Amino acid sequence: MEKKISKKTLSKSFHKWYYGNLTCFSQEHMQTFGYLCSMLPIIEELYEKKEDQLNAIKTYTAFFNTEPQLGAVVVGITAGLEEARAAGAEDVDDEAINGLRAGLMGPIAGIGDSLVVGTVIPILLGIALGMSNGGSPLGAIFYIIAWNLFAYFGMRFIYFKGYDLGGKAVDFLVGAKGDAIRESITLIGGIVIGSVAASWVSIKTAFTMTAEGAKEPFLDLQKTLDGVYPGFLTAVFVFLCWYLLAKKGLSPVKVMLLLVVIAFVGVLIGFFNPGLQY
């Protein structure tokens, strides 16, 4: 007997993921219970017997964690698989569903982090910062509205696309096309991060050397650096932060504290000027 999930139930499932993908989040379970919560409406509609519902629920107690926005596609795909299982598909069982979820977690996280965290958010923040000049609240308002519209409608589209495509989406996400997408997004994300850093991060030195009796310094380090490589110190500190975060595994808090120490010592020895306009 063919069973079909209603649009109303699919929408309910999506909203549970959208609002609660981090429900009961912990280091042990991550997004497991948020995922389980989003699948409850699907299971309740497809199975009438409580015993069948409980058996289906157990499928979604396995560990799950990925990038939340793009991760909506996984929920959509497994909703379609659960529909097929309820209709009697023999090749869809607990192992098949959990194997697909486990196989998609990594690729989805890689694409999602590069696309959402590394590209979309910096672009929106860059626009918002530009609109906030002079203390204007328009930048903050723009970011809140733009981000929520992007997140909601983007996740909704991805969820229903995953449901429609089913297993076909897996080949696209983990195959050669998926690898090409991840590499392209990573490249775009690097360009965006570089442009944002160049536009909004400015580090300058006040270090000068003056000969005895001379009125003008014979060495102004900042002017010398600007003549050779404008923004050199900014690039150095950006790469330093990246190195400490990505290669050394330092937490953002530790990196910020280190920057505070560098700034403090730099002011004490005269390398940085606390009154310099950045």
C-alpha positions, 0 to 999 in steps of 0.5 A: 500500500502506497503511503504519501506524506502530506505537504502539511506534515512535510512543512511541520517537519521542516519547521521543527528542523529550522527552529530546533536543529540544536534541540538538547545539543550536547557534545555527546549527541550534537544534533541527534535530538533536533533531527529526531524531533523533525522526523516525529511528524513524518513517523506519526503520519506514516505509521498508525501503530504505536509499536511501528512508530517506536521502531521507526523512532529508534532509527533516528537516535544515532549520532548526527551532526552537520551544518544546520542550514544545508543539513536540511537536505539530509532531513528531506532525503530521509523523509522520502526514504521513510516514506518509501520504507512505510510503503514497503520498500525492501531495500530501505531499512535502519541500516540504509537510512543511518548509512546515508545520514552518516555518509552525508554528514561530512560532505554537507558540513564541508560545503555548508561551512564554506558556503554559509559561514565562509561566504554568505555571512561575511558578505552580509556582514560586510554590507551591514558594516558599510551601512552602519557608518556613523552609528546608523542602526540600518546595518544591524536591521539589514543583517537581521532581516537578510540573514533570516530570510536567506536562512528560512527560504534557503533551508525550506527550498533545500529540504523539499528539494532533498525530499523530491530528489531522494537518493539522487541527491546523494550522488550529486553531493558526494560525487565528483560534482560535490567535490567541485562545488566544495572546492569552488565555494572554498575558493570564493570563501577565501576571496570574500574573507580576504576582501572583508579583512582588507576593507575592515581590518587596519593595523598600523605602526607608529614606529619611527627613527629620528637622527639626533638634532633632526626635526623629521624622522629618517625612517617612518616604518608605516610609510615605508611599508605602505610604499612596498606593500600597503596593508602589510601589517594587516595581512601579517595579523590576519595570517597569524590568526588563521595559523593559530586557529587552523594549524595550532588549534587555539580557541578564538578566545585565546587568540583574542587574548594574545592580540590584546597582549601584543597590542599592550606590549606594542604600545609600551615599546612605542610600536603602536600608538594608542591614539593612532586612527585606524 
